[in-house]
Amino acid sequence: MTDWQAQVGDEVSVESHRLRGMRRAGTILEVLGAPGREYYRVRWQDGRETVFHPGSDAAVRSARPAPRSPVPSPAAKRPKSRKTPEPAPQPLLAAAPGDRLVITGHHLGEPDRDAEILEVLGKDGGPPYRVRWGDTGRESMLFPGTDAVVEHFPRRRRRSGAAKE
């Protein structure tokens, strides 16, 4: 466990354990866990999002500006322009319970895997999802990668007060 503190917006980089491996970098989207045992949801440069538990090979670069000197600069005297806040980013995948999640096979001859989404645990239909795998019937929690596609199915409306004969 490391003793560094990170906040939403900070940049994280992880050195590769492989010979001639690439360094992986991303942005912290959410701080999870209890104080002193934090872990993070990170969006990596390749667009994937994962839950990240930092190790000794991880480094963080703060997105907060460095403290300024007490002498005001000429630019500080100018009036600041108002900017409209940017809308919150929408999740790459949006699903609802009952939808089908398909993950493509990565190797020649490897079949695609599919799962039924049982529960959406993220905001606005985003991950993580609680799923039931079609090939094994097992249930698990999943943060899908960029190889996943959600197939939406039309929702059936229940009849209210249907008469019994």
C-alpha contacts under 8 A as a table, 3 or more apart, distances in Angstrom:
res1	aa1	res2	aa2	distance
1	M	54	P	6.88
1	M	55	G	5.84
1	M	56	S	7.25
2	T	54	P	6.76
2	T	55	G	6.17
2	T	56	S	6.44
4	W	60	V	7.80
6	A	10	D	6.36
6	A	31	V	7.90
6	A	60	V	6.90
6	A	62	S	7.19
7	Q	10	D	5.75
7	Q	28	I	6.96
7	Q	30	E	7.70
7	Q	31	V	6.66
7	Q	62	S	7.77
8	V	27	T	7.76
8	V	28	I	5.07
8	V	29	L	5.29
8	V	30	E	5.63
8	V	31	V	6.66
9	G	27	T	5.84
9	G	28	I	5.27
9	G	29	L	6.35
9	G	62	S	7.77
9	G	63	A	5.88
10	D	27	T	5.81
10	D	28	I	5.59
10	D	60	V	6.77
10	D	61	R	5.88
10	D	62	S	4.76
10	D	63	A	4.70
10	D	64	R	7.67
11	E	25	A	7.11
11	E	26	G	5.75
11	E	27	T	4.66
11	E	28	I	6.40
11	E	60	V	5.68
11	E	61	R	5.08
11	E	62	S	6.42
11	E	63	A	6.79
12	V	25	A	5.55
12	V	26	G	5.33
12	V	27	T	6.03
12	V	28	I	7.04
12	V	58	A	6.96
12	V	59	A	5.77
12	V	60	V	4.56
12	V	61	R	6.39
13	S	23	R	6.79
13	S	24	R	5.51
13	S	25	A	4.20
13	S	26	G	6.51
13	S	58	A	5.72
13	S	59	A	5.33
13	S	60	V	6.45
14	V	23	R	5.73
14	V	24	R	5.17
14	V	25	A	6.39
14	V	57	D	5.68
14	V	58	A	4.48
14	V	59	A	6.43
15	E	21	G	7.96
15	E	22	M	7.13
15	E	23	R	4.69
15	E	24	R	6.54
15	E	57	D	5.68
15	E	58	A	6.74
16	S	19	L	7.79
16	S	21	G	5.14
16	S	22	M	5.74
16	S	23	R	5.47
16	S	24	R	7.32
17	H	21	G	6.86
18	R	21	G	4.92
24	R	44	W	7.33
24	R	45	Q	7.60
25	A	44	W	5.81
25	A	45	Q	6.05
26	G	42	V	6.13
26	G	43	R	5.38
26	G	44	W	3.89
26	G	45	Q	5.40
27	T	42	V	5.49
27	T	43	R	5.40
27	T	44	W	6.43
28	I	31	V	7.47
28	I	40	Y	6.45
28	I	41	R	5.98
28	I	42	V	4.49
28	I	43	R	6.56
29	L	40	Y	7.36
29	L	41	R	5.48
29	L	42	V	5.44
29	L	43	R	6.70
30	E	40	Y	5.69
30	E	41	R	5.03
30	E	42	V	7.21
31	V	38	E	6.67
31	V	39	Y	6.14
31	V	40	Y	4.70
31	V	41	R	6.55
32	L	38	E	5.67
32	L	39	Y	5.17
32	L	40	Y	5.42
32	L	41	R	7.29
33	G	37	R	5.89
33	G	38	E	4.62
33	G	39	Y	5.78
34	A	37	R	5.22
34	A	38	E	5.72
35	P	38	E	6.02
38	E	53	H	7.78
39	Y	51	V	7.24
39	Y	52	F	5.90
39	Y	53	H	4.93
39	Y	54	P	6.91
40	Y	51	V	5.66
40	Y	52	F	5.09
40	Y	53	H	6.57
41	R	49	E	6.84
41	R	50	T	5.69
41	R	51	V	4.47
41	R	52	F	5.97
42	V	49	E	5.47
42	V	50	T	5.57
42	V	51	V	6.29
42	V	52	F	6.51
43	R	47	G	6.08
43	R	48	R	5.64
43	R	49	E	4.32
43	R	50	T	6.75
44	W	47	G	5.47
44	W	48	R	5.50
44	W	49	E	6.19
44	W	50	T	7.97
45	Q	48	R	7.42
47	G	146	T	7.31
48	R	145	G	5.56
48	R	146	T	6.06
49	E	143	F	7.41
49	E	145	G	6.97
50	T	143	F	6.62
54	P	57	D	7.76
54	P	58	A	5.82
55	G	58	A	5.54
62	S	65	P	7.78
69	S	72	P	7.53
72	P	76	A	6.22
72	P	77	K	7.83
73	S	76	A	5.34
73	S	77	K	7.27
74	P	77	K	5.53
74	P	78	R	7.26
75	A	78	R	5.51
76	A	79	P	7.82
90	Q	124	D	7.76
91	P	94	A	6.30
91	P	124	D	7.50
91	P	125	G	7.64
91	P	126	G	5.31
91	P	127	P	7.81
92	L	126	G	7.43
93	L	125	G	7.42
93	L	126	G	5.78
93	L	127	P	7.28
93	L	149	V	7.58
93	L	150	V	7.04
94	A	124	D	6.93
94	A	125	G	4.42
94	A	126	G	4.94
94	A	127	P	7.68
94	A	150	V	7.55
95	A	99	D	6.41
95	A	117	I	7.78
95	A	120	V	7.13
95	A	125	G	4.85
95	A	126	G	6.60
95	A	150	V	6.62
95	A	152	H	7.24
96	A	99	D	5.82
96	A	117	I	7.01
96	A	119	E	7.30
96	A	120	V	6.32
96	A	125	G	6.09
96	A	152	H	7.87
97	P	116	E	7.78
97	P	117	I	5.09
97	P	118	L	4.94
97	P	119	E	5.31
97	P	120	V	6.54
98	G	116	E	6.07
98	G	117	I	5.43
98	G	118	L	6.21
98	G	153	F	7.36
99	D	116	E	6.01
99	D	117	I	5.50
99	D	150	V	6.77
99	D	151	E	5.88
99	D	152	H	5.04
99	D	153	F	5.90
100	R	114	D	6.81
100	R	115	A	5.78
100	R	116	E	4.76
100	R	117	I	6.07
100	R	150	V	5.74
100	R	151	E	5.07
100	R	152	H	6.67
100	R	153	F	7.94
101	L	114	D	5.50
101	L	115	A	5.19
101	L	116	E	6.24
101	L	117	I	6.77
101	L	148	A	6.69
101	L	149	V	5.78
101	L	150	V	4.59
101	L	151	E	6.26
102	V	112	D	6.81
102	V	113	R	5.77
102	V	114	D	4.36
102	V	115	A	6.60
102	V	148	A	5.56
102	V	149	V	5.28
102	V	150	V	6.37
102	V	151	E	7.62
103	I	112	D	5.66
103	I	113	R	5.18
103	I	114	D	6.19
103	I	147	D	5.69
103	I	148	A	4.44
103	I	149	V	6.54
104	T	111	P	7.24
104	T	112	D	4.48
104	T	113	R	6.53
104	T	147	D	5.96
104	T	148	A	6.72
105	G	108	L	7.76
105	G	109	G	7.83
105	G	110	E	5.02
105	G	111	P	5.18
105	G	112	D	4.63
105	G	113	R	7.17
106	H	110	E	6.60
107	H	110	E	5.31
113	R	133	W	7.63
113	R	134	G	7.40
113	R	135	D	7.36
114	D	133	W	6.12
114	D	134	G	5.68
114	D	135	D	7.58
115	A	131	V	5.86
115	A	132	R	5.25
115	A	133	W	4.18
115	A	134	G	5.23
116	E	131	V	5.46
116	E	132	R	5.25
116	E	133	W	6.56
116	E	134	G	7.22
117	I	120	V	7.32
117	I	129	Y	6.51
117	I	130	R	6.13
117	I	131	V	4.52
117	I	132	R	6.66
118	L	129	Y	7.39
118	L	130	R	5.49
118	L	131	V	5.21
118	L	132	R	6.87
119	E	129	Y	5.77
119	E	130	R	4.98
119	E	131	V	7.01
120	V	125	G	6.05
120	V	126	G	6.99
120	V	127	P	6.68
120	V	128	P	6.55
120	V	129	Y	4.77
120	V	130	R	6.49
121	L	125	G	7.79
121	L	126	G	7.44
121	L	127	P	6.33
121	L	128	P	5.36
121	L	129	Y	5.58
121	L	130	R	7.28
122	G	125	G	6.09
122	G	126	G	4.78
122	G	127	P	4.87
122	G	128	P	5.52
122	G	129	Y	7.34
123	K	126	G	5.44
123	K	127	P	7.60
126	G	129	Y	7.79
127	P	142	L	7.37
127	P	143	F	5.63
127	P	144	P	7.24
128	P	141	M	6.57
128	P	142	L	5.45
128	P	143	F	4.77
128	P	144	P	7.56
129	Y	141	M	5.55
129	Y	142	L	5.27
129	Y	143	F	6.67
130	R	139	E	6.95
130	R	140	S	5.64
130	R	141	M	4.40
130	R	142	L	6.31
131	V	139	E	5.47
131	V	140	S	5.57
131	V	141	M	6.23
131	V	142	L	7.04
132	R	137	G	5.75
132	R	138	R	5.49
132	R	139	E	4.31
132	R	140	S	6.65
133	W	136	T	5.73
133	W	137	G	5.05
133	W	138	R	5.59
133	W	139	E	6.38
134	G	137	G	5.54
144	P	147	D	7.55
144	P	148	A	5.93
145	G	148	A	5.83
159	R	162	A	5.86
